[in-house]
Amino acid sequence: DHGDDGGSGMGVTAILCLSGLPADLTASILAHEATHAWIKLHPNFSYTTPLPLKVEEGIAQLVAHLFLQDGLEPIIEEEKNPPLYSSSHHSSSSELATSNNNDDSNPSDEKLRQYFRFCIETDDGVYGEGFRLAARAYAEMGMQELLYYVAVNHDFPPLFS
């Protein structure tokens, strides 16, 4: 949204995500979209001079990837045949879905996380190219310095290694 004064600012009113997706994918999508919201609301970023798509999507994909890598609870192996319903009969659909992940026909949560990270790492479009540039810069300088550099320069830093 543009402000009433003709728009020196940008607003974010909602972040939407499809329902029915695996929980870890949903979490990584929300991390990605929250990064876009942060950029739009940050005072150093202006809607009149937006970041190049490769830069903005690269940063957002980096955050999603880092979230999948380190931001989720560790996966604890459940007992071999867990009950489908808890004794309280108030299991959520996500509990039911994860409780049935021990058979060979469904991938484990760890395998899903690994696959989602792989998809980010190997994308051959602007998202993947941006992610690889962002990941390389992140490895060299960390998140705070990377975001500062991007805010000032609207590009990734040139890296020499």
Disulfide bonds with the S-S distance in Angstrom:
none
